[in-house]
Structures are given as C-alpha cells and as structure tokens.
Amino acid sequence: MTEQDFIPQEYTKTIESGTITWESPSNIALIKYWGKKKDQIPENPSISFTLNNCKTITKLTYSRKQDTSNYEFEVYLDGEKKEEFKPKIETFFKRVQLYLPFLDSYVFKIETTNTFPHSSGIASSASGMSALALCLMSLEKQLNPEMKDDFFNQKASFLARLGSGSACRSIEGDLIVWGKTDAVDGSSDLFAVKYPYKVHENFKNYQDTILLVDKREKQVSSTVGHNLMHNHPFAIERFKQAHEHLKKLKPILESGNLNDFIAMIESEALTLHAMMMTSMPYFILMKPNTLKIINKIWEYRNQTKSHIGFTLDAGANVHVLYPKHESSEILEFIKNELVAYCQQGHYICDEIGLGANQLL
Ligand code: DP6
C-alpha cells in the first residue's frame, strides 16, 4: 500500500446529515516510537498493547454545506466548547483533506469525552485522534458503501497517524505493530497492523495498572520530544536497537518467557528516558516518586519472583504490567506499597483490549 491507495475515487452516494459515534482506546507502547520524519513517519518500528478502559468517546454530527472555501467545525469536551482544540484539528483536516475530499463540504460538531480524568497526565491524543479518524471513516463508508472492512481499518489507522503517530495503534487490538520492519510481514510506516504471529497465553488479558505520579500536563509535548531525536548523538543506534528489539521480542511472545519480556520492556522504557536526558536541550521526565516505584517493583520482584514489570511514557507516570494470573498478589502489593507514591493516591486499572467500537 502507498499513500496513493488512500485517495478515494469519486463517491457513489450523497449524504446530507447525520451522527456517528465511536469509542477508541489508548495504547501503551512496549517498544517505543520516539523520533519521526515528516507527517508522523516513524524513525523506527514500535509495538503496543491496546488498552481496554482508557478510552475517548467521540460523537461526530455532520451536515452538508455549499461553500467549500474553509473548514467549519466546533469541538466540545465534556459538553464544553474548546476553542483551544481547534488548531490541532484544523491541521489534521488539512493533512487529510486529500484522502477525505468531503471534509470541506460539511459542517461538523465534534463532541468528545474521555473515560479517564482530564487531568491525569494520560495523553488523550492516541484515543482522541483514532476516535475522530474512525468517525470520519464511517462517513466515508456511507459515501462509498462498497468499502471493505480491512481497508476501513487500514485507512482509519493511516488517518489517525496523520493526527498523532501513536494513534494509528489504537484502531484494533490486542498487540499492534507500526513501522516497517523485516521482523513483521505486512508492517508499514503508513499505518499499524495487528501482530500476525503466535502469542503465548501468558500475554492474554495482560494487566496495566497506571500509577499517576504526576497528573499535570506533559512537561515536554510529544512534538518537541520527537524533534529532540534530530541530530541526537545516539539516534542512529537507538533506531537500530528498536529494530533488533522487535526481532528479539518475537520468540519471547511465542514462548511466553515473562522474565525476558520484562527485561525488554523495562529496557525500552529506560532507553526512552535516556534519550531525553541526553538530548539538547535535556529533560528529566521522571519524578522522585517514579524512581521510588521502580525500585520498589525491583525489590518485590527479587523477593517474590513475581512477573511484575513496568514501562513509562514520556512522563512521570508508571505503567505496571503483569500477567492476569498473578493479578491478585500484585494488586495487593500495588495498593499496599506503591499507591502511596501516586498523586492523591490515584491510579487506573486497565488491561489489554481489542480495539475501537462503533456506538449507536
Ligand atoms: C513516548 O504519538 O504522542 O508515547 O506523533 O507527535 O503525536 P506525535 O507523538 P505521539 O508520541 C508517543 C510517544 C511515546 C511512545 C509510543 O507511544 O510509542
């Protein structure tokens, strides 16, 4: 597939007005996307677990207009009009206009809400952009009812990527790869695909408890963060490493070797932060409590041989990852030992999920 394949032929139907609603989840990367070329083309492949509970629900109301000279839309979050969201969506519309030529022929109302608290330090760009991309695809499917489901998902992922890179990994579940790599047949820089190989039972229903160490807005926006990889002294090595990690992850996912899995994901998380510490300008995005949690996890793992591990986003919050069959002991440990390091004791229990759903 190339970009050209996503430019539609003439539509066969006309649609005057209507409403579409999608819910789309967040995702957590195991091998991180950090560094991009133009239009969210990733510098390296990444793989993520789709989440189940942290979601954005977006309702798109549309009605046709005559004047196509500009975009007309309003954005609401939890029923409140959000002027500050408009520039990002306007940029997104401009980027995808070629692939969705109907965009300037409709007036849109975009009403969105997240299942996770707004100020939780959890980025909503992956769930938000994927939900919007899916709503727009549903409208396109009405204009072209012949469209096949596989193409629908692929194009939704392609469009979501143009909104925010990691959003392309939120359309489907449960293990998703984005970025061209020899390790995964069918992988692409343009859209994400389902991981196509055997995955051991150990990874079914994998748990992710998100410890909210810092609920403020991200200190470094992802755009600024990705740009730090331009001229970064270790960038080339890092991109190479991500490819190697994906190759190494395949036998781990197949055999269910949890110790090797944990070593891989923790190394990825710390490498992401190491990249930020060694860029210019440099950032330390962990907080003292992030390190306290990491040390506690390591101590507990050494003592109990439990399969608890962690990963991090580009921020201070900790994603504690563990297999379902160990969840009762590990949740006990989290509540007794780790929650004390969370801001106001707040944390979110999530788990691996199957992707977005259209709602009525
Ligand atoms: C650290 O997808 O938020 O979460 O493409 O600029 O929107 P943009 O970046 P974004 O970057 C996510 C980076 C990460 C790692 C990951 O999810 O792979």
Residues whose N, C-alpha, C, O or C-beta is under 5 A from the ligand:
A	BS01	DP6	A29 I31 K32 Y33 Q40 S46 G163 S164 G165 S166 A167 S222 T223 D313 A314
